């Protein structure tokens, strides 16, 4: 069963376009956000976000999960 809270946190990171901004917006530590999304990726067995030192972007699977999280 999917963790609905992790889905919502994933959506918040996508909307904010950064873990740091999502952490500020939600009041949840960046490390917690990162851990929850990593757990969600492991649970779904897909990579949701492409990360580099400057930005994050959705993978194709991430886009599909994000659309599902919004409904």
PyMOL Python script that loads the backbone (N, CA, C, O; Angstrom):
from pymol import cmd

cmd.read_pdbstr("""\
ATOM      1  N   UNK A   1       0.833  -1.173   0.000  1.00  0.00           N
ATOM      2  CA  UNK A   1       0.000   0.000   0.000  1.00  0.00           C
ATOM      3  C   UNK A   1       0.884   1.244   0.000  1.00  0.00           C
ATOM      4  O   UNK A   1       1.862   1.324   0.743  1.00  0.00           O
ATOM      5  N   UNK A   2       0.527   2.209  -0.842  1.00  0.00           N
ATOM      6  CA  UNK A   2       1.311   3.425  -0.953  1.00  0.00           C
ATOM      7  C   UNK A   2       1.137   4.327   0.266  1.00  0.00           C
ATOM      8  O   UNK A   2       0.052   4.430   0.838  1.00  0.00           O
ATOM      9  N   UNK A   3       2.210   4.960   0.636  1.00  0.00           N
ATOM     10  CA  UNK A   3       2.193   5.921   1.732  1.00  0.00           C
ATOM     11  C   UNK A   3       1.667   7.248   1.182  1.00  0.00           C
ATOM     12  O   UNK A   3       2.369   7.950   0.455  1.00  0.00           O
ATOM     13  N   UNK A   4       0.431   7.579   1.536  1.00  0.00           N
ATOM     14  CA  UNK A   4      -0.215   8.787   1.013  1.00  0.00           C
ATOM     15  C   UNK A   4       0.549  10.036   1.426  1.00  0.00           C
ATOM     16  O   UNK A   4       0.628  10.994   0.657  1.00  0.00           O
ATOM     17  N   UNK A   5       1.109  10.039   2.622  1.00  0.00           N
ATOM     18  CA  UNK A   5       1.888  11.197   3.076  1.00  0.00           C
ATOM     19  C   UNK A   5       3.134  11.387   2.224  1.00  0.00           C
ATOM     20  O   UNK A   5       3.502  12.519   1.909  1.00  0.00           O
ATOM     21  N   UNK A   6       3.781  10.299   1.850  1.00  0.00           N
ATOM     22  CA  UNK A   6       4.961  10.388   0.995  1.00  0.00           C
ATOM     23  C   UNK A   6       4.575  10.929  -0.378  1.00  0.00           C
ATOM     24  O   UNK A   6       5.317  11.710  -0.974  1.00  0.00           O
ATOM     25  N   UNK A   7       3.415  10.513  -0.875  1.00  0.00           N
ATOM     26  CA  UNK A   7       2.930  11.025  -2.166  1.00  0.00           C
ATOM     27  C   UNK A   7       2.711  12.538  -2.083  1.00  0.00           C
ATOM     28  O   UNK A   7       3.085  13.274  -2.995  1.00  0.00           O
ATOM     29  N   UNK A   8       2.109  12.993  -0.996  1.00  0.00           N
ATOM     30  CA  UNK A   8       1.855  14.418  -0.828  1.00  0.00           C
ATOM     31  C   UNK A   8       3.165  15.206  -0.695  1.00  0.00           C
ATOM     32  O   UNK A   8       3.302  16.296  -1.251  1.00  0.00           O
ATOM     33  N   UNK A   9       4.110  14.651   0.036  1.00  0.00           N
ATOM     34  CA  UNK A   9       5.409  15.308   0.175  1.00  0.00           C
ATOM     35  C   UNK A   9       6.136  15.353  -1.164  1.00  0.00           C
ATOM     36  O   UNK A   9       6.780  16.351  -1.489  1.00  0.00           O
ATOM     37  N   UNK A  10       6.036  14.289  -1.933  1.00  0.00           N
ATOM     38  CA  UNK A  10       6.616  14.259  -3.267  1.00  0.00           C
ATOM     39  C   UNK A  10       6.023  15.383  -4.116  1.00  0.00           C
ATOM     40  O   UNK A  10       6.753  16.102  -4.798  1.00  0.00           O
ATOM     41  N   UNK A  11       4.707  15.533  -4.073  1.00  0.00           N
ATOM     42  CA  UNK A  11       4.044  16.597  -4.828  1.00  0.00           C
ATOM     43  C   UNK A  11       4.527  17.973  -4.373  1.00  0.00           C
ATOM     44  O   UNK A  11       4.723  18.868  -5.196  1.00  0.00           O
ATOM     45  N   UNK A  12       4.717  18.142  -3.068  1.00  0.00           N
ATOM     46  CA  UNK A  12       5.192  19.437  -2.548  1.00  0.00           C
ATOM     47  C   UNK A  12       6.606  19.749  -3.045  1.00  0.00           C
ATOM     48  O   UNK A  12       6.918  20.902  -3.342  1.00  0.00           O
ATOM     49  N   UNK A  13       7.454  18.734  -3.136  1.00  0.00           N
ATOM     50  CA  UNK A  13       8.808  18.934  -3.658  1.00  0.00           C
ATOM     51  C   UNK A  13       8.743  19.317  -5.136  1.00  0.00           C
ATOM     52  O   UNK A  13       9.466  20.210  -5.576  1.00  0.00           O
ATOM     53  N   UNK A  14       7.896  18.658  -5.890  1.00  0.00           N
ATOM     54  CA  UNK A  14       7.758  18.966  -7.314  1.00  0.00           C
ATOM     55  C   UNK A  14       7.264  20.403  -7.488  1.00  0.00           C
ATOM     56  O   UNK A  14       7.799  21.149  -8.307  1.00  0.00           O
ATOM     57  N   UNK A  15       6.254  20.787  -6.726  1.00  0.00           N
ATOM     58  CA  UNK A  15       5.710  22.143  -6.830  1.00  0.00           C
ATOM     59  C   UNK A  15       6.768  23.187  -6.485  1.00  0.00           C
ATOM     60  O   UNK A  15       6.903  24.200  -7.171  1.00  0.00           O
ATOM     61  N   UNK A  16       7.517  22.927  -5.415  1.00  0.00           N
ATOM     62  CA  UNK A  16       8.556  23.866  -4.969  1.00  0.00           C
ATOM     63  C   UNK A  16       9.788  23.828  -5.869  1.00  0.00           C
ATOM     64  O   UNK A  16      10.578  24.772  -5.875  1.00  0.00           O
ATOM     65  N   UNK A  17       9.954  22.766  -6.615  1.00  0.00           N
ATOM     66  CA  UNK A  17      11.097  22.534  -7.498  1.00  0.00           C
ATOM     67  C   UNK A  17      12.425  22.463  -6.760  1.00  0.00           C
ATOM     68  O   UNK A  17      13.489  22.660  -7.348  1.00  0.00           O
ATOM     69  N   UNK A  18      12.349  22.178  -5.454  1.00  0.00           N
ATOM     70  CA  UNK A  18      13.569  21.949  -4.681  1.00  0.00           C
ATOM     71  C   UNK A  18      13.211  21.375  -3.318  1.00  0.00           C
ATOM     72  O   UNK A  18      12.153  21.665  -2.759  1.00  0.00           O
ATOM     73  N   UNK A  19      14.105  20.566  -2.804  1.00  0.00           N
ATOM     74  CA  UNK A  19      13.907  20.015  -1.467  1.00  0.00           C
ATOM     75  C   UNK A  19      13.984  21.123  -0.427  1.00  0.00           C
ATOM     76  O   UNK A  19      13.215  21.138   0.534  1.00  0.00           O
ATOM     77  N   UNK A  20      14.916  22.049  -0.624  1.00  0.00           N
ATOM     78  CA  UNK A  20      15.103  23.123   0.348  1.00  0.00           C
ATOM     79  C   UNK A  20      13.853  23.988   0.464  1.00  0.00           C
ATOM     80  O   UNK A  20      13.403  24.290   1.569  1.00  0.00           O
ATOM     81  N   UNK A  21      13.295  24.384  -0.669  1.00  0.00           N
ATOM     82  CA  UNK A  21      12.100  25.219  -0.640  1.00  0.00           C
ATOM     83  C   UNK A  21      10.907  24.443  -0.101  1.00  0.00           C
ATOM     84  O   UNK A  21      10.092  24.995   0.637  1.00  0.00           O
ATOM     85  N   UNK A  22      10.796  23.170  -0.461  1.00  0.00           N
ATOM     86  CA  UNK A  22       9.698  22.344   0.056  1.00  0.00           C
ATOM     87  C   UNK A  22       9.820  22.196   1.570  1.00  0.00           C
ATOM     88  O   UNK A  22       8.811  22.198   2.276  1.00  0.00           O
ATOM     89  N   UNK A  23      11.037  22.068   2.067  1.00  0.00           N
ATOM     90  CA  UNK A  23      11.252  21.973   3.512  1.00  0.00           C
ATOM     91  C   UNK A  23      10.804  23.262   4.202  1.00  0.00           C
ATOM     92  O   UNK A  23      10.177  23.220   5.260  1.00  0.00           O
ATOM     93  N   UNK A  24      11.127  24.392   3.604  1.00  0.00           N
ATOM     94  CA  UNK A  24      10.695  25.675   4.175  1.00  0.00           C
ATOM     95  C   UNK A  24       9.173  25.793   4.138  1.00  0.00           C
ATOM     96  O   UNK A  24       8.561  26.247   5.105  1.00  0.00           O
ATOM     97  N   UNK A  25       8.565  25.389   3.034  1.00  0.00           N
ATOM     98  CA  UNK A  25       7.116  25.507   2.864  1.00  0.00           C
ATOM     99  C   UNK A  25       6.334  24.602   3.807  1.00  0.00           C
ATOM    100  O   UNK A  25       5.258  24.970   4.278  1.00  0.00           O
ATOM    101  N   UNK A  26       6.878  23.418   4.082  1.00  0.00           N
ATOM    102  CA  UNK A  26       6.149  22.437   4.885  1.00  0.00           C
ATOM    103  C   UNK A  26       6.566  22.429   6.345  1.00  0.00           C
ATOM    104  O   UNK A  26       5.826  21.939   7.199  1.00  0.00           O
ATOM    105  N   UNK A  27       7.739  22.964   6.641  1.00  0.00           N
ATOM    106  CA  UNK A  27       8.256  22.903   8.006  1.00  0.00           C
ATOM    107  C   UNK A  27       8.835  21.542   8.346  1.00  0.00           C
ATOM    108  O   UNK A  27       9.102  21.249   9.512  1.00  0.00           O
ATOM    109  N   UNK A  28       9.029  20.714   7.336  1.00  0.00           N
ATOM    110  CA  UNK A  28       9.590  19.371   7.516  1.00  0.00           C
ATOM    111  C   UNK A  28      11.061  19.423   7.096  1.00  0.00           C
ATOM    112  O   UNK A  28      11.375  19.982   6.045  1.00  0.00           O
ATOM    113  N   UNK A  29      11.962  18.859   7.889  1.00  0.00           N
ATOM    114  CA  UNK A  29      13.388  18.897   7.527  1.00  0.00           C
ATOM    115  C   UNK A  29      13.645  18.290   6.149  1.00  0.00           C
ATOM    116  O   UNK A  29      13.000  17.325   5.738  1.00  0.00           O
ATOM    117  N   UNK A  30      14.606  18.888   5.457  1.00  0.00           N
ATOM    118  CA  UNK A  30      14.974  18.421   4.113  1.00  0.00           C
ATOM    119  C   UNK A  30      15.369  16.949   4.131  1.00  0.00           C
ATOM    120  O   UNK A  30      15.047  16.210   3.201  1.00  0.00           O
ATOM    121  N   UNK A  31      16.057  16.524   5.169  1.00  0.00           N
ATOM    122  CA  UNK A  31      16.482  15.122   5.263  1.00  0.00           C
ATOM    123  C   UNK A  31      15.275  14.191   5.351  1.00  0.00           C
ATOM    124  O   UNK A  31      15.299  13.095   4.791  1.00  0.00           O
ATOM    125  N   UNK A  32      14.239  14.607   6.035  1.00  0.00           N
ATOM    126  CA  UNK A  32      13.021  13.798   6.141  1.00  0.00           C
ATOM    127  C   UNK A  32      12.329  13.713   4.793  1.00  0.00           C
ATOM    128  O   UNK A  32      11.884  12.639   4.388  1.00  0.00           O
ATOM    129  N   UNK A  33      12.233  14.845   4.089  1.00  0.00           N
ATOM    130  CA  UNK A  33      11.629  14.834   2.754  1.00  0.00           C
ATOM    131  C   UNK A  33      12.382  13.892   1.829  1.00  0.00           C
ATOM    132  O   UNK A  33      11.780  13.082   1.124  1.00  0.00           O
ATOM    133  N   UNK A  34      13.688  14.005   1.840  1.00  0.00           N
ATOM    134  CA  UNK A  34      14.519  13.170   0.985  1.00  0.00           C
ATOM    135  C   UNK A  34      14.338  11.686   1.317  1.00  0.00           C
ATOM    136  O   UNK A  34      14.212  10.853   0.419  1.00  0.00           O
ATOM    137  N   UNK A  35      14.326  11.368   2.601  1.00  0.00           N
ATOM    138  CA  UNK A  35      14.158   9.979   3.023  1.00  0.00           C
ATOM    139  C   UNK A  35      12.797   9.432   2.611  1.00  0.00           C
ATOM    140  O   UNK A  35      12.704   8.306   2.124  1.00  0.00           O
ATOM    141  N   UNK A  36      11.733  10.225   2.803  1.00  0.00           N
ATOM    142  CA  UNK A  36      10.380   9.776   2.440  1.00  0.00           C
ATOM    143  C   UNK A  36      10.258   9.535   0.934  1.00  0.00           C
ATOM    144  O   UNK A  36       9.632   8.564   0.509  1.00  0.00           O
ATOM    145  N   UNK A  37      10.848  10.406   0.137  1.00  0.00           N
ATOM    146  CA  UNK A  37      10.770  10.229  -1.313  1.00  0.00           C
ATOM    147  C   UNK A  37      11.616   9.043  -1.754  1.00  0.00           C
ATOM    148  O   UNK A  37      11.232   8.314  -2.669  1.00  0.00           O
ATOM    149  N   UNK A  38      12.755   8.844  -1.118  1.00  0.00           N
ATOM    150  CA  UNK A  38      13.576   7.662  -1.422  1.00  0.00           C
ATOM    151  C   UNK A  38      12.818   6.382  -1.085  1.00  0.00           C
ATOM    152  O   UNK A  38      12.890   5.405  -1.831  1.00  0.00           O
ATOM    153  N   UNK A  39      12.093   6.378   0.030  1.00  0.00           N
ATOM    154  CA  UNK A  39      11.283   5.212   0.397  1.00  0.00           C
ATOM    155  C   UNK A  39      10.170   4.986  -0.622  1.00  0.00           C
ATOM    156  O   UNK A  39       9.882   3.848  -0.991  1.00  0.00           O
ATOM    157  N   UNK A  40       9.545   6.074  -1.076  1.00  0.00           N
ATOM    158  CA  UNK A  40       8.493   5.971  -2.076  1.00  0.00           C
ATOM    159  C   UNK A  40       9.053   5.415  -3.385  1.00  0.00           C
ATOM    160  O   UNK A  40       8.426   4.568  -4.022  1.00  0.00           O
ATOM    161  N   UNK A  41      10.228   5.891  -3.784  1.00  0.00           N
ATOM    162  CA  UNK A  41      10.871   5.377  -4.997  1.00  0.00           C
ATOM    163  C   UNK A  41      11.167   3.885  -4.859  1.00  0.00           C
ATOM    164  O   UNK A  41      10.972   3.116  -5.800  1.00  0.00           O
ATOM    165  N   UNK A  42      11.631   3.488  -3.699  1.00  0.00           N
ATOM    166  CA  UNK A  42      11.928   2.071  -3.468  1.00  0.00           C
ATOM    167  C   UNK A  42      10.645   1.247  -3.498  1.00  0.00           C
ATOM    168  O   UNK A  42      10.611   0.160  -4.076  1.00  0.00           O
ATOM    169  N   UNK A  43       9.600   1.767  -2.878  1.00  0.00           N
ATOM    170  CA  UNK A  43       8.323   1.061  -2.843  1.00  0.00           C
ATOM    171  C   UNK A  43       7.748   0.894  -4.250  1.00  0.00           C
ATOM    172  O   UNK A  43       7.207  -0.163  -4.577  1.00  0.00           O
ATOM    173  N   UNK A  44       7.861   1.924  -5.076  1.00  0.00           N
ATOM    174  CA  UNK A  44       7.338   1.877  -6.442  1.00  0.00           C
ATOM    175  C   UNK A  44       8.321   1.237  -7.415  1.00  0.00           C
ATOM    176  O   UNK A  44       7.955   0.886  -8.537  1.00  0.00           O
ATOM    177  N   UNK A  45       9.568   1.088  -6.981  1.00  0.00           N
ATOM    178  CA  UNK A  45      10.653   0.542  -7.803  1.00  0.00           C
ATOM    179  C   UNK A  45      10.868   1.362  -9.072  1.00  0.00           C
ATOM    180  O   UNK A  45      11.071   0.814 -10.156  1.00  0.00           O
ATOM    181  N   UNK A  46      10.819   2.692  -8.916  1.00  0.00           N
ATOM    182  CA  UNK A  46      11.103   3.616 -10.019  1.00  0.00           C
ATOM    183  C   UNK A  46      11.835   4.830  -9.478  1.00  0.00           C
ATOM    184  O   UNK A  46      11.745   5.144  -8.291  1.00  0.00           O
ATOM    185  N   UNK A  47      12.546   5.496 -10.337  1.00  0.00           N
ATOM    186  CA  UNK A  47      13.180   6.766 -10.003  1.00  0.00           C
ATOM    187  C   UNK A  47      12.173   7.860 -10.326  1.00  0.00           C
ATOM    188  O   UNK A  47      11.718   7.955 -11.466  1.00  0.00           O
ATOM    189  N   UNK A  48      11.817   8.685  -9.352  1.00  0.00           N
ATOM    190  CA  UNK A  48      10.813   9.727  -9.547  1.00  0.00           C
ATOM    191  C   UNK A  48      11.429  11.066  -9.929  1.00  0.00           C
ATOM    192  O   UNK A  48      10.875  11.806 -10.741  1.00  0.00           O
ATOM    193  N   UNK A  49      12.565  11.366  -9.345  1.00  0.00           N
ATOM    194  CA  UNK A  49      13.212  12.653  -9.576  1.00  0.00           C
ATOM    195  C   UNK A  49      14.632  12.446 -10.052  1.00  0.00           C
ATOM    196  O   UNK A  49      15.356  11.584  -9.553  1.00  0.00           O
ATOM    197  N   UNK A  50      15.019  13.251 -11.025  1.00  0.00           N
ATOM    198  CA  UNK A  50      16.405  13.294 -11.466  1.00  0.00           C
ATOM    199  C   UNK A  50      17.039  14.449 -10.702  1.00  0.00           C
ATOM    200  O   UNK A  50      16.589  15.590 -10.806  1.00  0.00           O
ATOM    201  N   UNK A  51      18.070  14.157  -9.946  1.00  0.00           N
ATOM    202  CA  UNK A  51      18.680  15.168  -9.100  1.00  0.00           C
ATOM    203  C   UNK A  51      20.086  15.511  -9.587  1.00  0.00           C
ATOM    204  O   UNK A  51      20.830  14.646 -10.048  1.00  0.00           O
ATOM    205  N   UNK A  52      20.426  16.781  -9.475  1.00  0.00           N
ATOM    206  CA  UNK A  52      21.818  17.186  -9.609  1.00  0.00           C
ATOM    207  C   UNK A  52      22.060  18.284  -8.586  1.00  0.00           C
ATOM    208  O   UNK A  52      21.163  18.608  -7.809  1.00  0.00           O
ATOM    209  N   UNK A  53      23.220  18.843  -8.573  1.00  0.00           N
ATOM    210  CA  UNK A  53      23.550  19.806  -7.508  1.00  0.00           C
ATOM    211  C   UNK A  53      22.769  21.111  -7.608  1.00  0.00           C
ATOM    212  O   UNK A  53      22.725  21.870  -6.640  1.00  0.00           O
ATOM    213  N   UNK A  54      22.161  21.388  -8.739  1.00  0.00           N
ATOM    214  CA  UNK A  54      21.471  22.663  -8.926  1.00  0.00           C
ATOM    215  C   UNK A  54      19.963  22.561  -9.065  1.00  0.00           C
ATOM    216  O   UNK A  54      19.255  23.532  -8.798  1.00  0.00           O
ATOM    217  N   UNK A  55      19.461  21.415  -9.473  1.00  0.00           N
ATOM    218  CA  UNK A  55      18.018  21.339  -9.744  1.00  0.00           C
ATOM    219  C   UNK A  55      17.527  19.905  -9.666  1.00  0.00           C
ATOM    220  O   UNK A  55      18.306  18.952  -9.660  1.00  0.00           O
ATOM    221  N   UNK A  56      16.222  19.788  -9.608  1.00  0.00           N
ATOM    222  CA  UNK A  56      15.592  18.489  -9.721  1.00  0.00           C
ATOM    223  C   UNK A  56      14.625  18.547 -10.896  1.00  0.00           C
ATOM    224  O   UNK A  56      14.095  19.608 -11.227  1.00  0.00           O
ATOM    225  N   UNK A  57      14.406  17.415 -11.512  1.00  0.00           N
ATOM    226  CA  UNK A  57      13.423  17.344 -12.583  1.00  0.00           C
ATOM    227  C   UNK A  57      12.731  15.990 -12.490  1.00  0.00           C
ATOM    228  O   UNK A  57      13.282  15.019 -11.972  1.00  0.00           O
ATOM    229  N   UNK A  58      11.517  15.958 -13.004  1.00  0.00           N
ATOM    230  CA  UNK A  58      10.743  14.722 -12.974  1.00  0.00           C
ATOM    231  C   UNK A  58      11.218  13.756 -14.039  1.00  0.00           C
ATOM    232  O   UNK A  58      11.526  14.159 -15.161  1.00  0.00           O
ATOM    233  N   UNK A  59      11.277  12.490 -13.691  1.00  0.00           N
ATOM    234  CA  UNK A  59      11.447  11.461 -14.700  1.00  0.00           C
ATOM    235  C   UNK A  59      10.067  11.217 -15.315  1.00  0.00           C
ATOM    236  O   UNK A  59       9.074  11.746 -14.816  1.00  0.00           O
ATOM    237  N   UNK A  60       9.990  10.447 -16.359  1.00  0.00           N
ATOM    238  CA  UNK A  60       8.681  10.130 -16.953  1.00  0.00           C
ATOM    239  C   UNK A  60       7.795   9.427 -15.932  1.00  0.00           C
ATOM    240  O   UNK A  60       6.608   9.733 -15.823  1.00  0.00           O
ATOM    241  N   UNK A  61       8.366   8.491 -15.186  1.00  0.00           N
ATOM    242  CA  UNK A  61       7.602   7.795 -14.151  1.00  0.00           C
ATOM    243  C   UNK A  61       7.178   8.772 -13.054  1.00  0.00           C
ATOM    244  O   UNK A  61       6.071   8.683 -12.523  1.00  0.00           O
ATOM    245  N   UNK A  62       8.073   9.704 -12.723  1.00  0.00           N
ATOM    246  CA  UNK A  62       7.772  10.712 -11.722  1.00  0.00           C
ATOM    247  C   UNK A  62       6.613  11.598 -12.139  1.00  0.00           C
ATOM    248  O   UNK A  62       5.775  11.963 -11.314  1.00  0.00           O
ATOM    249  N   UNK A  63       6.563  11.943 -13.416  1.00  0.00           N
ATOM    250  CA  UNK A  63       5.459  12.756 -13.930  1.00  0.00           C
ATOM    251  C   UNK A  63       4.140  12.021 -13.766  1.00  0.00           C
ATOM    252  O   UNK A  63       3.135  12.615 -13.377  1.00  0.00           O
ATOM    253  N   UNK A  64       4.145  10.728 -14.063  1.00  0.00           N
ATOM    254  CA  UNK A  64       2.922   9.927 -13.929  1.00  0.00           C
ATOM    255  C   UNK A  64       2.483   9.825 -12.463  1.00  0.00           C
ATOM    256  O   UNK A  64       1.294   9.934 -12.161  1.00  0.00           O
ATOM    257  N   UNK A  65       3.425   9.621 -11.571  1.00  0.00           N
ATOM    258  CA  UNK A  65       3.106   9.533 -10.141  1.00  0.00           C
ATOM    259  C   UNK A  65       2.617  10.888  -9.640  1.00  0.00           C
ATOM    260  O   UNK A  65       1.681  10.954  -8.843  1.00  0.00           O
ATOM    261  N   UNK A  66       3.241  11.962 -10.101  1.00  0.00           N
ATOM    262  CA  UNK A  66       2.820  13.309  -9.695  1.00  0.00           C
ATOM    263  C   UNK A  66       1.377  13.577 -10.128  1.00  0.00           C
ATOM    264  O   UNK A  66       0.582  14.103  -9.348  1.00  0.00           O
ATOM    265  N   UNK A  67       1.040  13.221 -11.358  1.00  0.00           N
ATOM    266  CA  UNK A  67      -0.337  13.404 -11.837  1.00  0.00           C
ATOM    267  C   UNK A  67      -1.312  12.591 -11.005  1.00  0.00           C
ATOM    268  O   UNK A  67      -2.415  13.049 -10.710  1.00  0.00           O
ATOM    269  N   UNK A  68      -0.911  11.395 -10.630  1.00  0.00           N
ATOM    270  CA  UNK A  68      -1.768  10.553  -9.787  1.00  0.00           C
ATOM    271  C   UNK A  68      -1.899  11.146  -8.377  1.00  0.00           C
ATOM    272  O   UNK A  68      -2.956  11.040  -7.755  1.00  0.00           O
ATOM    273  N   UNK A  69      -0.832  11.764  -7.879  1.00  0.00           N
ATOM    274  CA  UNK A  69      -0.864  12.358  -6.545  1.00  0.00           C
ATOM    275  C   UNK A  69      -1.813  13.554  -6.502  1.00  0.00           C
ATOM    276  O   UNK A  69      -2.372  13.860  -5.450  1.00  0.00           O
ATOM    277  N   UNK A  70      -1.995  14.221  -7.616  1.00  0.00           N
ATOM    278  CA  UNK A  70      -2.859  15.391  -7.665  1.00  0.00           C
ATOM    279  C   UNK A  70      -4.341  15.034  -7.711  1.00  0.00           C
ATOM    280  O   UNK A  70      -5.190  15.879  -7.428  1.00  0.00           O
ATOM    281  N   UNK A  71      -4.655  13.803  -8.062  1.00  0.00           N
ATOM    282  CA  UNK A  71      -6.064  13.417  -8.174  1.00  0.00           C
ATOM    283  C   UNK A  71      -6.576  12.766  -6.909  1.00  0.00           C
ATOM    284  O   UNK A  71      -7.744  12.382  -6.840  1.00  0.00           O
TER     285      UNK A  71
END
""", "prot")
cmd.dss("prot")
cmd.show_as("cartoon", "prot")
cmd.util.cbc("prot")
cmd.orient("prot")
